Amino acid sequence: MKEVNFLDLQFNPAELIGSEWLTITAGNKDTGCNSMTASWAHLGAIWGRKGGPGNIPTAVVYVRHSRYTHEFMEKEALFSISVLKPEFKKAHAILGNESGRDMDKYAATGLHPVYDYGTAFIAESKLALICRKLYTDEIKPECFIDQTLVGHNYADGDFHTLYIGEIIKTLAE
Ligand SMILES: Cc1cc2nc3c(=O)[nH]c(=O)nc-3n(C[C@H](O)[C@H](O)[C@H](O)COP(=O)(O)O)c2cc1C
């Protein structure tokens, strides 16, 4: 992969996130890292900086408290979003259903974490977004306007933490 400008990418976000699926990775070479499948996310832009070029390209990801990845997301300043090459999509059977608490998911899938840019991403990807956390908050039941969503999505009380990350580097095939 080589570094490209995020704004030059051409893709349908609903298709990429909802059908191809994302792999969220957080960690660093000293502590190790963990990866999980995600299909709930947003890609876009929000906020700006004094003297900056304008809207900040950002990714929003939602990680439930129960995920091992949540521990890494809380500790780390950076995280990554990888989109696996199609021939590796079957790895999501493990990334999205097993926990890094119980197994080495990289050994089990044959995927390789690359430690770079202060975080880690998946080598077998066609796209990787390196993100720096800007904002985090909890999904709270009392904040739902449509309360029917709460019971359907959080019957077990396992709420998501949301992380808005600035896309500081984009790597693509
Ligand atoms: C298609 C798919 C999409 C998923 N999307 C999310 C998501 O957006 N947020 C989340 O917290 N878990 C999501 N999961 C579940 C986690 O990937 C799963 O619980 C994983 O085993 C957590 O691994 P970990 O404990 O190693 O972090 C998804 C699973 C699949 C199969």
The ligand as a Tripos MOL2 file, in Angstrom:
@<TRIPOS>MOLECULE
LIG
   31    33     1     0     0
SMALL
NO_CHARGES

@<TRIPOS>ATOM
      1 C1        -20.1440   -8.2960   10.5700 C.3       1 LIG1
      2 C2        -19.8140   -7.9330   12.0030 C.ar      1 LIG1
      3 C3        -19.8630   -6.6170   12.3890 C.ar      1 LIG1
      4 C4        -19.5580   -6.2330   13.7070 C.ar      1 LIG1
      5 N1        -19.5980   -4.9000   14.0580 N.ar      1 LIG1
      6 C5        -19.2830   -4.5380   15.3290 C.ar      1 LIG1
      7 C6        -19.2540   -3.1540   15.6980 C.ar      1 LIG1
      8 O1        -19.4520   -2.2340   14.8780 O.2       1 LIG1
      9 N2        -18.9860   -2.8490   17.0050 N.ar      1 LIG1
     10 C7        -18.7370   -3.8310   17.9550 C.ar      1 LIG1
     11 O2        -18.4980   -3.4960   19.1160 O.2       1 LIG1
     12 N3        -18.7290   -5.1470   17.6060 N.ar      1 LIG1
     13 C8        -18.9670   -5.5190   16.3240 C.ar      1 LIG1
     14 N4        -18.9270   -6.8360   15.9650 N.ar      1 LIG1
     15 C9        -18.5880   -7.8460   16.9580 C.3       1 LIG1
     16 C10       -17.0690   -7.9760   17.2580 C.3       1 LIG1
     17 O3        -16.3210   -7.9750   16.0590 O.3       1 LIG1
     18 C11       -16.8520   -9.3070   18.0080 C.3       1 LIG1
     19 O4        -17.5510   -9.2890   19.2390 O.3       1 LIG1
     20 C12       -15.3810   -9.6490   18.2340 C.3       1 LIG1
     21 O5        -15.3060  -11.0210   18.5410 O.3       1 LIG1
     22 C13       -14.7320   -8.8190   19.3180 C.3       1 LIG1
     23 O6        -13.4140   -9.2500   19.4310 O.3       1 LIG1
     24 P1        -12.4500   -8.8320   20.6330 P.3       1 LIG1
     25 O7        -13.0660   -9.3170   21.9250 O.co2     1 LIG1
     26 O8        -11.1480   -9.5350   20.3060 O.co2     1 LIG1
     27 O9        -12.3170   -7.3450   20.6050 O.co2     1 LIG1
     28 C14       -19.2080   -7.2240   14.6490 C.ar      1 LIG1
     29 C15       -19.1420   -8.5830   14.2510 C.ar      1 LIG1
     30 C16       -19.4350   -8.9210   12.9390 C.ar      1 LIG1
     31 C17       -19.3500  -10.3790   12.5260 C.3       1 LIG1
@<TRIPOS>BOND
     1     1     2 1
     2     2     3 ar
     3     2    30 ar
     4     3     4 ar
     5     4     5 ar
     6     4    28 ar
     7     5     6 ar
     8     6     7 ar
     9     6    13 1
    10     7     8 2
    11     7     9 ar
    12     9    10 ar
    13    10    11 2
    14    10    12 ar
    15    12    13 ar
    16    13    14 ar
    17    14    15 1
    18    14    28 ar
    19    15    16 1
    20    16    17 1
    21    16    18 1
    22    18    19 1
    23    18    20 1
    24    20    21 1
    25    20    22 1
    26    22    23 1
    27    23    24 1
    28    24    25 2
    29    24    26 1
    30    24    27 1
    31    28    29 ar
    32    29    30 ar
    33    30    31 1
@<TRIPOS>SUBSTRUCTURE
     1 LIG1         1 GROUP 0 **** ****
